[in-house]
């Protein structure tokens, strides 16, 4: 499949009586192309369409009077290719096609440039060899630019593709004319390397090296961009892979393993410890703890028993469950999250490329100058040949060779430096938003906190009782359990195994330790197990205070008394407080957004310095809240790590995924952090802003050096030496400017 999204295409929404379909669009080269396609589709009766240039897809809602064939035909009339998602050309083939054009053009352009610029290499007939090498570049390698220019011309607009195509063709066709009719085709012909071109009466200069070199640089930029786009559907693939492919169901008295596609509502599924629950359902028998963190963000597993609802793709930890399937296929919660991610990706406004913005003004001006030059020379120049020479020279020099290097070189250096620091930036469309971000929304579990339960306090009772003994005895007991809270306490067991271990679901566990029967679990249960009438008021007060702060409290008792309390929590990362301070320094307002309890969220927020807290929310609520912030005028960055964050990450103006999170979160994000550290998110924003600044500077100078040559071309003083020097100097400057990004330094953690 070329692009993802098949599970949610062609769906029927009874509320609006519209059929939705997702199509792949080919041939778009800029956001103005996407805008034209979208306008054309929305002119169809009963159609509401959103076209995403970044993913090269359109999400179309059709009324009863319009069919899929009408939508595909409308796109074709606009001049672009359209197919259903499942019929689209593989994205890998697109990338390979650009790469093939790039390598062939590079191999042919190198000798052309060397022969033009080095006099010693200009043997008899060298110019005809240059023509033979340049022709495939102009006709085949540069074909995407010519095609885009023709499409733009049909719609009466000019983009950078227009200027590139015209510049390449002008350089090539002028050189062909000079070779055939201008006297440059003789065996003894040599290029003029004088400052102001050929001497009077001499044959005109050739511009074959310009026609050969420009496509190479621009194809390099296209290749880098195409590689970035290939990941556009990866979030949906990761979500689909999250679910189970098979389920074990009861058929009479037997258990049968079947494909998830064959599960029907009412099937009795058997889910063993460590297995994923295949689809949404209701527990019919059994008790277990279910890890729902990937969907809800809740750090603690949920205890379930008969009558409780469970969600597909969550993990059964340690009990045997029999689950009745209640929702399957597109009706499951995971499918709903997938739809949210796809809608968020389709609805996110793509960033218009800076080069296209400049070209909207620059291209018409260049054509105007070229026409004025032609007119002026026809009236005041010595002959018609001189007039056309000057006019063509304007078009040639206006095509900025360094433009093809401006973005990809900065991206290569910036993203390379980011990779060294554990920061993966998806592509150029990510960078502009980092400068405009006003609010950064942070998931709690696994982002601000470590995502793992740890012991934060041990209180022994009565006085004289050892906290170390309380923790050590509890650790030995809990080493027999797989529950996350038990694992946190069991870290201090030291390899000692409990004897006569027994656990009670949702209450606690007991075992023989050093001759004592030790009970660990809920305070009231522990008190009853060890024969104490009530929990001592001192311990009760401490337990209530810890619970009010959102912590989990476990009691430990033996020999007829409750001996102490162990407080367990998912604590803030060591660098979180510093990261929040850095976000504020960058002008961002931090907001904590979590599915966890309000008390827990408030405690973590207070620890790290966040004042805005939104807790107890579901995945769909996260995406909605991000949308509400955007509707209020905020430009939102979202940092998260779970499947429950995927829709919000995709819908935010900038999505940042923590490195220790799920694949779905990483693929839905714009930036992925390999370093599982919130300070890396600070560095990601800093590096992205720095890279964007370098790209903007590169684009300015890519045009500036060539624009400075336009007056020389207009008055007839431009020759290939000056054109080549301008191109080389601007290219060298762009590369050197980009290399400055290698000096970017990561934020250093403060000493505790």
N, C-alpha and C positions, 0 to 999 in steps of 0.2 A: 504494500500500500504506500502510495507516495506521500500522503498527508493523513494526519489522524483526525478522527471525528466521526467515523462511520456510525458509531453507536448512537449518535444523537442527530443524525441528518434524516430528513424525510419524516419528521415527526408531525403529529397532528395536535394542535392546540385548540381544544373545543371552546375555550373562552373567547377566542378571537376568530375562530373558523379559518385559520390560516395554516398552510403547510409550509414548513421551513426546509430549506435545502442549503447545503454548503457546496460551493463550487471553487475550483482552482482557476486562477486567471494567469495567463502568460503574456509577456510582451510589455508589461508596465516597467517604466524606468525611473519614475519619480512620482511624487504625491499628486501632481496635477493629473497624471494618468489615472490614478485611483479615483480622484474626484470626478473625472469625466465619466468613468464607468458607473460610479455610484449615481450620478445625476441621470444617466441614461436609464438605469434600472428603476429608479424611483419614478420615472415618467410612465412606467407600465401600470396598467389598471390594477389596483389592489395590492401593489408591491411595496414593501418596505425593505430596503437593502442597506447594508453597511459593508464597505469595501476596505480591507486592511492591506495597505501596500507592504508593510513589514512581513506579513505572512503570505502575501499574494493569494488571498482568499476573499470570498464574498459570502456573507451570511444573509440569506434572502428569505423573507416571509411573503408567501404568495396567497392571494385570494382565490376564490373558486373559479374566476374567469381567466386565470393565468396559469400556464403549466411550465414545467422545467424546460421544455424545448423553447418556449418563448423567451425565457431568461437567457439561455445560451445563445439564441439568435440575436438578442439585443446587444450582448457583449461583443459578438462577432461583428455587428454593424458598426460598433465603435472603433473597430480595428484591432481588437485584442483576441487572444485565444481563450476559450472557456470550456472546461470539462467538469463533470462531476468529480468529487474528491477521489472516489475509488478508481476513476479512469485516468487520473492525472499522471503526468510523466514523473518518474522517480526523481526526487530532488538531487540524489547523488549523480544522476545523469546530467542534470543541469550544471552542477559544479564541475564535473569532469569535462563538459563541453567548453566552459569558459577556460579551464586550465589548459585544455588542448590548444585552443586559439592562442593563449598567452605564450606557451612554450614554442610553438611554431613561429609566431611573430618575433619572439626574442631571438631565436636562432637566425632568422633571416635579416633582422634589423641591425645586428651587430656589425657584420661586414659592410653594410650600406653606410652606416655612420662613420666607420673607420676610413673608408675610401673617400668620403666627402670631406673629412676634417684633416686627413693626413696627406699632404701633397705627394710624399714618396710612394704612396700606394695607388696613385692614379696612373695606371698603365694605359696603353692604347686600347680604347674600347671599354674602359672601366665603367663609363656612364650607362652603357647598355646592359652590363651585368647588374648594375644597381637597379635599373628599371625592372629587369627580370625578377630580382629578389623582392622588390617593393610591391609589385603588382599583386601577388597573393595576399600580402598584408592588407592592402587597401581594399581589395575585392572581398576576401573571405574573412580575415581576422577582424577587420573593422566593420563587418556587416551589421552587428547589433546596433552600432551607433547610426549607421545609415538608415536602418529600418525604423529606429526610434525617431530620427529626424523627419522621415517621411510621414510617420503617423502624426507627429506634432504639427507638421505643415498642413495636414488635412484638417486639423482643428484650429488652424490659425494661430498657433502659439509657437514660441521659440524657447527651448531649454538649452542646457549645456550640451546635450546630445546634438542639437542643431549646430552650435558653434564648432563642436568637435568634428562633425561630419563635413561641414563646409570647409573648415580649415584643412582637413586631410585631403579632400577632393581638390581644393584649390591648389595645394602644393603639388599634388600628383599630376593633375591635368595641365598645370602650367609647365611642369617639367617635361611632360610628353610633348607639348607644343614646342617647347624650346629645342628638344631633341630632333623633332621631325621637321619643323619649319623655321626655327630660330637660329640654326647654325651651330647648335651645341652637340650635334650628333657625329661630328667628325672624329676620326681616329686620334687626332692630335689635341683634342679638346682637353683643357685642364680648368678646374674650378678657380675662380678669382678669389684670392684671399686678401685683396686690398680692403682698406677700411671702408670705402664708399662704393664697393661693387665693381662691376666690369668697366673698363675704360670705354670711352665713346667709340661706338662702332663695333665693339666686341660682342660675341654671342652672349645671350642672357645667362644668368646663373640658374642652377638647378636647386630644387628644394626636396629632392627625394628622401634625404635623411630625416626631414621633418615629417613627411608622410609616413615613414617607416617607424619612427621613434614614438610619436604621439600615441598610436594605438597600443603599444607595449605598456606604457605607463598607465594608461587608463584601464586596460584589461587587468592589470595587477590589482587596481582598486576594485574592479567588478568581482574578481575572484575572491578577494578577501570578504567582500560584502555577501557573496553567494554562500560562502562557508558559514557565515554568521546566521544567515536565514535558514539554513538546513535544520537548525535546532528549534524552529518555531513551534513544531508540533510535538516536541519531546515531552512536554508536561503532560499532555493527554496520553501519550504512550506509557509514561511512568504511572499514571493513575490507573490505566487499564491493567497494567501488570501487577498492581497492588492486590487486586482481587484474586480469589482462588480460581483455578481452571477446572477443578474437580470437586465433587462432594460425595461423602459417604451417606447413603440414605437407606432406610429400612424398607424392604420389599417383603412383606409377610414376616417370616421369622428370620430372614437373612439380611445381611448388610451388603449392599452393592455399591461399588464406586462408579459414578457416572459423571459425564461432562456437566459443567455448570449450566450449559445451555439447555440441558434436559431436565433440570430441576423445575418443578411446578409448585405453585402455591399449595400448601397443605402437606408437602413431603416432610417426613420425619428425618432430620439430618443427625448423624452421630458425630460429635466433635470431641476428639481426644486432646489431652494436654499437649500444648505446643503447636496445635493446628490453628489455621485461620478459620473463622466462621464463614462459610461460603456465601451466604446471602442474608439479608435482614430476616429476623424471625423472632419467635417467642420460646423461651425455655419451657419445655414440658416436664423434664425431670433432670435431677443432678444439681450440684452446687459447684461454683468455681469463681475464681477471680479472672476478670477479662481486661486485658490491656487495651484501652480505648484512646490512648494518648495520641495516636496518629490522626484520629478524627476529631477529638474534642479538646486536646491540649491538656487534659486533666492528668497530672503527674501520678496520682494514685490509681491503681487498678480498681475496677468496679466489681463488687461482690454481686453475683447474680444467682437466682434460684428459680424454681417453678413460677411461671407467670411473668417473669421479667422479660422485657424486650432487649434484643441484642442486635448489633449492626454488622453487616457483612464486611469482611476484610479486617475486623478486629481479631485479636489473638487470645485464645483460651489458654490460661496459664497452667493450672494444675488440677483441674477436675474434669470428670467425664460428663458431658452435657448431651441431652437429646433436645434438639431445637426444631420447631415447626416453622417451615418457610412461610413468611407472610408477604414479602415483596421480592420480586425477581426482576432481572434485566434492567430496563431503563427506569423502573420505579424505585430502585434501591437508593439508599442515601449516598453511596459512593458514586452512582451514576448522576445523581443530582449535583454533587460537587464537581464532577467532570463537566456537566453543562455550565456551571457557574464559571469554571476556568475558561472554557471555550468562548463564552459570551464576553468575559472580561478581556480576553485577547482580541476578539473581533472588535470590541468597542473602544479599545484604547487608541486615542488619536496618535497616529504615527508622526514622528518628528520629521518635518520637511528638511531635506538636505540643504546645507548652507550653500553649496555650489549652485543649486537650482534657484535659490533666492537671488543670488548675485546675477545669475544668467538672465533672469527675467528682465533686468535692467540693462545688463552689459551687452547682451546679444543684439538687441535693436540698435544700440548706440554704435556698435562696431559696423553693422551693416550700413548705418547712416554715414559713418565716416568713409567707408569704402566707396559708397556711391558718390559722396561729395568729392572724394579724391579723383575718381574716374571723370566726373564732370569737369572739375577744375583743370585737369591735365588735357582733356579734350579741347578746352577753350584756350588754355595758355601754354600747353606743352608743345614740344617739337613734333610729335607724331602720335598716332594711335597706339603703337606698340608701347611707348613709354607710359601712356595713360593706363593701359591694362596692366602693365608691369607693376605700377605703383598701387593700383586698386587691389590686385591679387596679393601683393605683399602685405597690405593691411590685414586682409583676412587670414593670411598665414601666421603672422606674428601675433595676432589676437588669440590664437588657439594656445592656451597655456599648457605647455608640456608638464610643468610641475604640478598642475592640478591633479594629475593621476597619482602623484606621490603624497600630496598634502594630507589626505586622510589616512591612507593605509600605513604610511611610515610612522606617523604619530601613534596609530593604533597598535602597530606591531611592537614599538618600543614601550608604549604605555601598558599594554596588556601583558607584554613579556615581563616588565618590572612588577606588575600586579601579580602574575603567576609566581614570581619569586617570593612575594610576600603573602601568598595564599589567597589572592583575590582574582577571580575569573570574571572578566567583563564580557558580556555577550557581544557587543558590537557598537557601531557609531550611533545607532538610534538611542542608546542608553544615555549618552553623555550629556546631552543638552538639558535633560530634566534635572540632573544633579545640581545644576546652578540655580534652578528655580525652586528647589524643595523648601517648604516652610515648616512642615510637620513630619516627624518621623514616628511611626506607629510600631511598637515593639511587642511581639509575643512574649509571654512570660517563660513558660516551661521550655527549656532547651535553648533559650535565647538570652534573656536576662539572667535566668538561673541555669544551673548545670544540667537539669533534666533528670538527675538521679537523687534518690533519697539518701540522706546522710544523718548521722547522729549529731545533734547540735547541743544537747545538754543531758546530764545525768544527775538526778537528785536522789540521794540515799536517805533512808529513814529507818529507825530513829537516829539521833546523834550518836556518832561512833561507828555507825555502819559505813562500810567502805563503798564509795562510788565505783571503784575499780572492780570490786567483787560483784556488785549489781550488774555492771555491764558484761563482765566475763561470764557469769552464770547465764545471763540472758542470751549472750552470743552462742554459747554451746547449745542451748535449746533451739534457737532459731536456725542453727546450721542445718537442721533437718527439714527446713521449709524452703520453698522456692518463691514465696511471696516477696515483692520488692521491699517492703518494710523489714521483713525478716532478713533479707540479704544485707540490708544496711546495718542492722544490728550484729549480724553474724560475722562481719568483717573482722571482729576481734576474737573469734573462737580459737584461733591458733591451731587448727587441725584436729581439735578434740571432738569426737563424735558423741552425740547424746545417746543414752540408754533408755529403753522403754518409751520411745518418742510416740506421742499421740497429739493430733491436732483436731480442733473443732472449727468447722468452717465459719468464718466471720467473727470468731471470738478470740482464739489464741491457741497456744500449744503448751504442752507440759512434757517433762522428761526427768530422768534421774541424773543428777549432777553432784558429784562428790558426796554421795550418800543422802542427798536431799531431793525431794520431789519439787522441782522448780516450775512455776507457772509463769508464762509471759503472754500478755495480750491486753484486752480491754480491761480497764481498772476494776469495774464491778465484777466481771467474770473471774479475774485473778483473785479478788478478795474472797469470793465464794469458794474457789478451788482450794485455797490454802486454809480455809476455816475461819477467816476473819469476818466479823459481823458487818462492819462498814469500812470504807476507806478512811484513814485518818484525815481529819479536817485540814491539816497542813498540806498533805498530798492532794486532797481534793481542791484546795485553793490554787495550788500550783498547776494542776491539770486544767482547771477551768481557765486560768490565765493564758496558758499555752494554746488551748483550743481557740480562745478568742482571737489570738494572733494568727490563726490559720495553720498551726502546727499539729502534727499527729502525736498523741501521747500514748505510750505503752507502759503498763505497770509490770513489775517483777516481784514475785513473792515466793517464800518458802518457809518451812518450819512454823506454820501457823500465823504468819504476818506478811503484810505487803511491805517489801523492803526498799522499794524505790520506784522512781519514774524515769523513763527514757523518752526524751523529746526528739522526734525525727522530722526532718523537713527537707524540701528541695530548696537549697540555699542559693543566694545570688553568686554569680561568678565573681572571682576576685577583682576582675577588671571592669565590672559593670558600672560601678559608681563613677570611675574615671571616664568611662565611655559616655555616660549621660552628660557629664560636665563638658566633654569635648563636643558633643552634639549641640549643646546650648551655645558654646563658643562659636560654632559654625553657623549660628542663627536659626537653629531648628528647635521646634517645640516637641519634646518627647511625650508620647502617650502610651501607657501600658494597656494592652488589649488582650484579654485572656478568657478561656473557658473555665478557668479555675474559680474557686470560691472567692467572694468579695474580701473576706478577712485575710485570706492567704495573699491575695493580690495587693491589698493595702500594706501588709507587712513588708513584702518585697519592695514595693514602690518606695516606702519610707527608707529602707536600707540604702537604696541607690540614688535617691534624690528626684524621683518622678512625682509630680503633683497631680497629673491627669490620669485617672484610672477608670477603665471600663472592664468589668468582670462578668463572669457567668454568661458568656455568649457562645452561640453555636457557630459552625463554619459559615453558614449563610448570613449570620449576623455580622461576622467580621467583614465580609465583602460589602455588605450593606452599609456598615459604619464607615468604611473607607470611602464609599461613594457619597455618603452624607457630608463627610469632611471636604471632599472635592467640590460638591455642590455649594458649600459655604465659602468657596474661594481658596481653599487650602491646596497646595501642591504636595502630595503625600508620598512619602517613602514608607515601605512596609518591610520589617525585618521579622522573619519567622523560620521555622524549621520543620513543621509537620504538614501532613496532608490537609489538616484543617485550616492551614494557612494558605493553601495553594491558590484558591480563588481570590483571596485578598491580595496575595503577591502579584497575581496576573492583572488584577484590576487597578492596583496602585500605579501612580505615575512612575515610581521606581521600586522594583521588588528586589530585596536582598535576602538570600537564603543562607542560613548558618550551615557550616560544613558538616556538622554531626547529624543533620536532619535527613529527611526522606528524599528519595529521588524525585518525587512529584513536586516537592517544594523547590528543589534545586532547578528543575526544568521549567517551572512556572515563573522563575525569577529572572531579573535582568542581570544581576550580579550574584555569583555564588562564592561564598567564603570557604576556602579549604581549611584555613585556620579556624578552629572552633572557639573563637574568641570575639567578643563584641567590639573590641578595639579594632578588629579587622574591618568592621562596618564603617568605623570612623575613617580609616585609611582608604576604604573603597570610595567614599564620597570625596575625600581630598584628592585622591589620584584621578578620579573621573573628572573633577573640575579642572585639575591641572592639565589633563590630556585634552579636554575640550578647548581650553585656552590656547594650547599649542596648535591644535587643528585650525582654529580661527586665525591665528597668526600666519600659519602656513598658507591658508587660502588667500589671505590678503597679499602676501608676497608673491604667491604663484601668479596672481594677476598683475601685481604692481610692476614687476620687472618687464613683463611683456607689454603692458600699457605704455610704459616709458618709451618703448620702441615704436609705437604706432606713429608718432609724429615723424620719425625718421623714414618710416615706410611711406607715409603720405607725401613727403617731399622728394621721394625717389632716392634716398640715401641708404636704404637698407640692403644689405647683401647677406648671403648665407653665413658668413663669418659672424656678423653681429647677431643674426637670428640664433645661430648655434650657441654663441656666447651667452645670450640672454636666457636661452633654455637651460644651458648647463649651470649658469650661476644661480638661477632660481631653484633648480633641482638640488644643487649642493646646499643652498641655504635651508631649504625645506628639510633635508635629511639632518643637517647639523642642528637645526632647531628642535627636531624631534628627539635627537639623541640626548638632549638635556633632561628628558624624563628619566633617564637611567640614574640620575642623582636623587630621585625621590626617596625619602626616608620614612620608615614606619613610625607611628607614635609609640614612644617608649613607655612601658608600664611604670607607674609611680611606685616607689618603695612603700611598703606597708608601715 
